[in-house]
Amino acid sequence: MRRTLRRDIGSLPGKSTGLRQMLYRGNLWIATLAVCLIGLLIIPLGVLNLRAYASNNLNLIVRSMAYTVEAAVVFADAQAAEDTLRHIGLTEDVTEATVFDNHGQQFAHWEQPSPDVLDKAARYVPDWIRVPPARQPLLYQGRTIGEIHVQGLNQTLLQFLIAGVLGIIACLALTVAVAGMLSRRLVSRILKPLNQLAEVAHAVRTDRAFNRRVPDSQIHELHALGGDFNALLDELEDWNTRNESEKASLTHQAFHDSLTGLQNRALFVERLNAAMMHARETGREVAVLFIDGDSFKSINDERGHAAGDAVLIAIAERIRARVRKDDVVVRLGGDEFAIMLAPMEDSARALELADAILSSMRAPIHLPDGGEIIASLSIGVALYPRHGETSHDLLHAADEAMYRAKRLGPGSRWLADTGSGLLLSERMTTN
């Protein structure tokens, strides 16, 4: 489960697309499609309207031609009819005009000379766009003497169609440019708070930066999302603070004595091993003082456990008051204490500290019931590497030296001998 939650973004499929690119492309496609649809709707409507206008205009032209050419038909003057058709055709949007007599035979005909490229292309315009030919009967004194057919010029429609297509292309290009600019602004406004949220989430996941918060956003939905995420971070930060506090408390309890606040044996051995390794590299010594109370059991039995606890606390305070900042003081259990001195420049420092601690015990200890008591200690001193090359051997040597001090009497200290039986320290007792 945890591995699944911690997958990196790089593990996404190779064809994945960024949100910025998706939004940008989507906006461009929408704008392009809208312009194309509008163009496809407007151009046919415009062509149909223009076709209707051209058709009406062509009907007016054919009526004018019919009125003008009527006399030429009556007098059977074909040349005059053609001249009339030419004169009107050249001034109007006409490509071809034909006059038929009352028998349906062609009487006169005219068509636009040398049609240009655009006019030729106009002939291929679909029928639904092309203006249909206009027809008008020729009447004289109430009877039909012929008919005139006129074909309109489709160039105008083709020009309008070409202009419409070019207009759509121009509008499309302009729309793409404007839509691109607006899309970038819109996408930036959307992605900025999302990127900020992703950055905070990444910092929380990788660096456990629970104090980070997502900035406010002007977009309502993203503002609400950021607020909910910040509320979640508040809960996570509170949980992490409590967890770290509990962890520190448990760690302290695991390595410290609850009564005196001193370190315990487990931490003492760990730090002793580290000090011995450093001393081995630098060629210095490490001293261990093993301290045990004299007649502590009788204090507990006669004065009670509250008195015994007060004695232990007083012993711890007096020892702490006489060691250096970097020296390690521990309670091994019961009325047993230990001190590690590292590094040691002179072994006499260990004996001087032992004497100072023994001297401090001459002052009476105040008990909870208002009474006083004087407690004494026995101290054994061992030096690394002289009396042991491992933490176990060094503690054992200091323990043995402590028992040698007890044999001398309450309030004594003893430096572990080298095995030759030679007494290396003087006896010192407190009166």
Helices and strands as residue ranges (DSSP letters): H 2-5, G 9-11, H 19-74, H 78-91, E 94-101, E 106-111, H 117-122, E 134-140, E 143-152, H 155-207, H 220-255, H 265-282, E 285-293, H 296-303, H 305-320, E 328-333, E 336-344, H 348-360, E 365-366, E 372-373, E 377-384, H 391-408, E 413-415
